[in-house]
Amino acid sequence: MVASLDNRSAIQLPDLQQAKGLNHLTLSVSNLDVSIEFYCGLLGFQGEVRWNTGAYLSYGNCWLCLSLGKAKPSQDYTHVAFTYDSASMIHIQRKNVFKSVKQWQINSSEGDSFYIEDPDGHKLELHSGSLATRLESLKAKPYDGLEWLN
């Protein structure tokens, strides 16, 4: 029984350390060449390595793995957001290839955002804000039923 275990005999998990953060993100893609061009050529990611069935890209401290396979992007609101400043988003928007990129939502929240799909339909957000700026905006305009947890 768990109730009878004391701290010395129970499995001890280390305290969560937020500084560790997200390690990497892997997306299934149907065509490596097209996806590498999208992420590197359009969005400014850095190509690191590629092999027959995948590639590693970087963007700031983000490690993105593209894995060749059958992509099944989410059909709900699930998406991945990357930090971009407003000037970089304008630069991306002015690229000719951006005209063919599908936008899946119009921004209605704090900070500049582009909501776009990658070539396989994975939902992405290019966002200029941060958690701090979002929380600050909620003080002035809270979501329905908003409850502060700390």
FIVEXTOR-71784 format. One line per 2 residues: number of its first residue (from 1); their letters; for each residue x, y, z of N, C-alpha, C. Coordinates in steps of 0.001 Angstrom, whole numbers, plus 524288, in hexadecimal, padded with zeros to 5 digits. Atoms other than C-alpha are relative to their C-alpha. Layout:
<nodes>
NUM	a	X:Y:Z:X:Y:Z:X:Y:Z  ...
</nodes>
This chain:
<nodes>
1	mv	80333:7FB5D:80000:80000:80000:80000:8035C:804DE:80000  7FD0D:7FB29:8004F:804E8:80D67:7FCA1:7FFCE:802EE:80527
3	as	8009A:7FD0E:7FB22:7FFB8:81326:8095B:803C5:7FE29:80430  7FC84:801FC:7FBFB:808B6:80A75:81151:805C2:80109:7FEDE
5	ld	7FA8F:7FEF4:80154:8152B:80E67:80A44:801BE:8052D:8025B  7FDEB:7FAFE:7FE3F:81DB0:818B9:8108B:80377:8023F:7FBBB
7	nr	7FCF2:7FD52:80402:8261C:8225A:80907:80500:7FD20:7FE96  7FB21:802B7:80128:83239:819C9:80A26:7FF32:7FB68:7FC57
9	sa	800D9:8048E:8034A:82C04:80E43:8033E:7FD0B:8014B:7FAF6  802ED:7FE85:804B8:823B8:81592:7F949:803C4:801DB:7FBC9
11	iq	7FCDF:7FDF6:80457:8290C:818BE:7EBF4:7FFBD:805E7:80038  7FFC0:7FA55:7FFB5:82D83:826C3:7ECA6:80117:8023E:7FA9C
13	lp	7FF30:7FD61:804FB:82C09:82F0F:7E086:80266:80552:8010E  7FDB0:7FAD3:7FF36:8345E:83B36:7DF27:7FBE7:80444:7FF29
15	dl	80373:7FB96:800E6:82DA9:84847:7DFFE:80033:8018C:7FA4A  80015:7FE2A:80566:8294D:84D1F:7D2C7:8030C:80510:7FF99
17	qq	7FCE4:7FB51:800CB:832AB:85740:7CDBF:7FE88:80260:7FAC6  801D8:7FD8F:804C6:82CB7:86082:7C3E1:80479:80190:7FC69
19	ak	7FB91:7FE68:80340:83A43:86464:7BF22:80166:7FBCD:7FBFD  7FEC4:8042B:803AA:83B48:85739:7B859:7FCF3:8009A:7FAF8
21	gl	80319:7FEB4:8049A:83058:85AB1:7AEEE:7FF0E:7FB99:7FC2F  8012D:803A1:80438:82CA9:8541D:7A24B:80517:7FE43:7FD75
23	nh	7FB2E:80202:80252:83733:84B4B:79C9A:7FFE5:80054:7FA19  8006C:7FFAE:805A9:832D0:8497F:78E8A:7FA6B:7FEC4:7FE52
25	lt	80515:800EE:80254:82716:8487F:785B9:800E3:7FCC9:7FB0F  7FF9D:80334:804AB:8255C:83DEC:77B60:7FADE:80041:7FD09
27	ls	80495:7FFE3:80362:81BFA:83F5B:76FF9:800BE:7FC08:7FBA4  7FFF3:80375:8048A:818C8:834D3:76615:7FEFE:80342:7FB28
29	vs	80097:7FD19:804E3:81A41:83A0F:75853:7FFFD:7FC2D:7FB70  80072:8037C:80481:81711:83429:74B1B:80453:800D5:7FBFB
31	nl	7FBE2:7FECA:803CA:82210:83ABC:74374:80427:80351:802BE  7FBD4:7FD35:7FD33:82EF8:83E8E:749E0:801BF:804F0:7FD2E
33	dv	7FE1A:7FB78:802E9:83362:847BB:73F08:7FC3C:8049C:8008B  803F3:7FBDF:7FFA3:826AB:84F72:73F3E:7FFD4:80235:8058A
35	si	80044:7FE2F:7FA94:82665:85014:74E1E:804DE:802FE:801A4  7FB2A:7FD2B:7FEC1:834A2:8541C:74F63:7FFDD:80567:7FD76
37	ef	80064:7FAF0:8029C:83263:85EE6:7456F:7FC25:80391:802CC  803E2:7FCEB:7FD2B:82649:86371:74CDA:80252:8022D:80513
39	yc	7FE0F:7FE50:7FAE2:82CAF:863D6:75A3F:804F5:80351:7FF93  7FB1D:7FD0B:80088:83A19:868AE:755D5:7FF62:804B1:7FC5D
41	gl	8006B:7FBD5:803E1:836F2:87098:749B0:7FC0C:80430:8015D  80411:7FC2E:7FEB8:82A6C:87708:74E65:80067:801F9:80597
43	lg	8004A:7FE76:7FA7A:82AFD:876EC:75D41:8053F:80129:80287  7FAE1:7FE8E:7FDE2:839AF:8787F:75F32:80279:7FC1E:803B1
45	fq	7FD73:803FE:7FCD9:83CE0:86BC6:76624:80551:7FED1:7FD9D  7FACD:8018C:801BF:84AE9:866E4:7651D:80010:7FA19:7FF45
47	ge	7FF59:8059A:800CC:84D16:85995:75EF1:804F1:7FE31:802B7  7FB71:8021A:7FD34:85636:85166:76760:801F9:7FB0B:7FD55
49	vr	7FEA6:804DD:802A9:85640:8439B:76194:7FB1A:7FDD0:7FD6E  8045C:802D1:8026C:84DDE:83B49:758BE:801E2:7FA94:7FEA9
51	wn	7FEE6:80555:80186:84D47:82CDB:75593:7FB54:7FE11:7FCDC  80408:801F8:80389:8448B:82409:74D54:7FA71:800D2:801FE
53	tg	80554:7FFC4:7FDE5:838E8:824B1:75682:7FF20:80479:803D4  800D5:7FBC2:7FC4C:83AAD:83146:75E17:803ED:80463:7FF8D
55	ay	7FC76:7FB87:7FFC3:84148:83E02:76132:7FF6F:80298:80554  80019:7FCCB:7FB49:844E1:84628:76D02:800C2:805A5:7FE5A
57	ls	7FFB6:7FA6C:800F1:8427B:854B8:76C45:8003A:802B9:80544  80005:7FCFB:7FB25:84492:85F4B:77667:7FDE5:80570:7FEED
59	yg	801FA:7FAA6:80027:83E40:86C49:77942:80082:80215:80588  7FEF4:7FE57:7FA9F:8439A:87379:7850E:80178:7FB3B:80330
61	nc	7FEEA:8049D:7FCCF:84374:8694C:78FD3:7FC45:7FB82:7FEC4  803A9:80414:8019F:8393B:8611D:788A5:802B0:7FC17:7FC70
63	wl	7FE0B:80442:80331:83D53:85400:78320:7FB3A:7FD7A:7FD7D  80460:8023D:802E2:833E7:84F69:77896:801E8:7FB5B:7FCDD
65	cl	7FED4:804AE:80308:83475:8419E:7733C:7FB9C:7FF41:7FC0C  803B4:8015E:80418:82DCB:83F0E:7663F:800CB:7FA36:7FEE6
67	sl	7FFA4:805A1:800A1:82AD0:8308E:76503:7FC81:7FE49:7FB7A  802DD:8019F:804A5:826D8:82AED:757E1:7FC14:7FBBD:80167
69	gk	8041E:803C5:7FED4:819F0:823CE:75905:7FAC1:8022C:7FE5F  80549:7FE40:8013F:80B5E:82510:757D0:7FE63:80420:80402
71	ak	80178:7FBB3:7FC84:807CB:8324A:75D8E:7FA25:7FFCC:80106  80580:7FFCB:7FE6E:7FAF5:832D0:76514:7FF4E:804AF:8039C
73	ps	80053:7FB59:7FCB0:7F9F7:840E6:769CC:7FADD:80048:802FF  8048E:7FF51:7FCA8:7F08D:84471:77483:7FBB4:802FA:7FD2C
75	qd	80477:7FD57:80257:7E300:8488A:77046:7FD63:803A4:803EF  80231:7FC8B:7FC0E:7E069:85016:77CD7:8036D:804DD:8008A
77	yt	7FD18:7FB26:7FF2E:7E659:85C81:78285:805C8:7FF11:80155  7FA97:8013B:7FEA7:7F321:85581:785F9:803AF:80247:7FBE0
79	hv	7FC3B:7FDB0:80395:7FEA0:85CE5:78023:8051D:800FE:802D7  7FAD8:7FECC:7FDEE:80CEC:86046:78214:8010C:805BE:7FEE4
81	af	7FEE1:7FA6F:800A5:810CB:86E76:7845D:805DC:800F9:80083  7FA82:7FE7B:7FFF6:81E2B:87413:78151:80051:805E3:800C7
83	ty	7FF47:7FA72:7FEEB:82321:88149:78605:80296:802BB:7FB63  7FDED:7FCA4:80427:8254A:88B7A:77B6F:7FEE6:8059F:80188
85	ds	80146:7FA84:7FF29:8266E:89A2A:77C89:7FCB6:801D9:7FB5C  80399:7FDFD:803FE:81CF4:8A270:774AA:802BC:80104:7FAD0
87	as	7FD22:7FEE4:804D5:82756:8A69A:76ACB:80115:7FB01:7FCEE  7FEFF:804FA:802A7:82ACE:8986C:767C1:7FB06:7FDD6:7FD92
89	mi	804F3:801E2:8022E:81C7F:894FC:765DE:7FE88:80307:7FB18  8010E:7FCD8:804AD:81AF4:8A037:75C3C:8037E:7FE33:7FB85
91	hi	7FC54:801F0:803F6:82723:89B6C:754F9:7FE18:7FAD5:7FDB1  801FE:8050F:801D1:82179:88D9D:75420:7FB2A:800CB:7FCA0
93	qr	804E1:7FF10:802CD:81450:892C1:74FB1:800FB:8024E:7FA8D  7FEC0:7FD91:80504:81AD2:89A3B:74483:8028C:7FC41:7FC23
95	kn	7FDA3:803C8:80389:82165:88E1E:73EE0:7FBD2:7FDEB:7FC4E  803B9:801DB:803EE:81AEF:8896F:73258:7FD6D:7FAE1:80188
97	vf	8021B:80522:7FEA0:8193F:87B97:7376C:7FBD4:80069:80447  803DA:7FF6A:7FBC8:81156:880C6:74302:7FA75:80045:7FDD2
99	ks	80533:7FF90:8026B:80604:88355:739A2:7FD5B:7FAB5:7FF79  8023C:80537:8009B:80433:874A9:73816:7FF3C:7FD29:80534
101	vk	8007E:8026E:7FADB:80486:871CC:746BF:7FA6A:800B0:801FF  80550:7FFCF:7FDFE:7F75E:86E6A:74CB4:7FFFE:8024E:80585
103	qw	800D3:7FDDF:7FAC4:7F34C:876D0:7583F:7FB27:7FD66:80241  80454:802EC:7FDB8:7EA90:86F30:76190:7FCDE:8032B:803FB
105	qi	802CF:7FCB7:7FC44:7E66F:87A41:76A8B:80204:80592:7FF7B  7FE7C:7FA81:7FFBD:7E6A9:88909:76B8C:80120:8014F:805B6
107	ns	7FE89:7FEAB:7FAAD:7ED3E:88EBD:7778B:7FBE0:80362:802A8  803A1:7FCE1:7FCE4:7E416:893B4:78216:801EA:80081:8059A
109	se	7FDED:7FFC0:7FAB0:7ECEB:892DB:78E08:8047F:803E5:80056  7FBA2:7FC77:7FEE6:7F7C6:89AEC:7941C:804B4:7FE90:7FCB1
111	gd	7FB3E:800E6:80308:80411:89C7E:78BED:7FED4:7FEE4:7FA54  80084:80141:8058B:80636:89B2F:77D64:8007D:7FA1F:7FF46
113	sf	7FFC6:80597:8012B:80398:88D76:77845:7FE5C:7FEF9:7FA65  801BB:80257:804E5:802DB:88641:76B6C:7FEC8:7FA57:8014E
115	yi	8018C:8056C:7FF48:7FB9A:8795D:76BEB:80024:7FD6D:7FA99  7FF3A:80253:80528:80067:8712A:76087:80091:7FA16:80071
117	ed	7FF11:805A1:8003D:80156:86306:75C50:80504:7FEFA:7FD01  7FB67:8019A:802F8:80DD3:85C59:7580D:7FE28:7FCBE:7FB52
119	pd	801AD:802DC:804B3:80DC7:85463:74B53:7FCB8:7FB18:80118  80316:8049D:7FEA1:807DD:8489B:75276:7FB1E:8014A:80325
121	gh	804AB:7FE71:7FD23:7FD59:85074:7595F:800A8:8006E:805DD  7FF20:7FF1E:7FA65:803BB:8514E:766D5:7FEFE:805C0:8011B
123	kl	8015D:7FA9B:7FEAD:7FE60:85D84:76D57:8046B:8028A:80312  7FBCF:7FD01:7FD8D:808A0:8679A:770F2:7FE0A:8057A:80136
125	el	800F9:7FA7F:7FEC8:80827:874EB:7773F:80546:802B0:80065  7FB75:7FC9F:7FF51:8128B:87F50:7759F:7FE11:80461:80380
127	hs	80225:7FC77:7FC09:810CA:887BB:781B7:8042F:80397:80237  7FC37:7FC30:7FE09:8175F:8941A:78699:7FFA6:800E0:805E1
129	gs	800A0:7FF31:7FA5E:8129E:89388:794B2:802AC:7FBC3:80325  7FDD4:803DA:7FC68:81674:88B8B:7A080:7FBDA:7FEC3:80416
131	la	803A5:80123:7FBC2:80FC8:88574:7AC2C:7FF38:804D6:8035E  8006A:7FB4D:7FCC0:812BD:891DD:7B3D5:7FC6B:80418:7FD87
133	tr	80357:7FC16:8028A:80C64:89AC2:7A9B5:7FA5B:7FE1C:7FFB3  8054F:8021F:8001F:800A4:8919C:7A8A3:7FD67:80098:8055B
135	le	8023C:7FF7D:7FAB5:7FE9E:89164:7B767:7FEBB:805AB:8013D  800FA:7FA6D:7FF16:7FFC3:8A026:7B7FD:7FB0D:801B5:7FD1D
137	sl	804AC:7FE87:802F7:7F563:8A183:7AD67:7FB07:7FDD7:8027F  80493:8024F:7FD75:7EC48:8989C:7B536:7FE34:80324:804BB
139	ka	80196:7FC94:7FBAB:7EC5C:8A24E:7C070:7FC21:80412:7FE14  80376:7FC0A:80236:7E5D7:8AC46:7B795:7FB30:7FD98:7FD69
141	kp	8044A:80268:802EE:7DD75:8A2E8:7AFBA:80008:7FA19:80111  7FFC8:8058A:7FE99:7DB8A:895CC:7B6B8:7FC65:7FC99:7FCB1
143	yd	80352:803E2:80293:7D63F:8899F:7B00D:7FB5B:7FED4:80388  8048B:801A1:7FCE9:7C8BB:88507:7B466:801A7:7FBAC:803BC
145	gl	7FEC8:803FC:7FC12:7CA5A:87D48:7C10D:805B5:7FFC2:8018B  7FA61:7FFF5:7FECA:7D8BE:88118:7C291:800E7:7FF92:805DF
147	ew	7FE77:800B8:7FA8E:7DEBA:87C8A:7CF57:805ED:7FFF9:80040  7FA54:7FFC2:7FF5C:7EC94:88028:7D358:801AE:7FB88:8038A
149	ln	7FE54:8048F:7FD20:7F3B4:8740A:7D826:8048D:80102:803BA  7FBD5:7FEB9:7FC42:7FEE2:87AC5:7DF35:7FFFB:805AB:80142
</nodes>
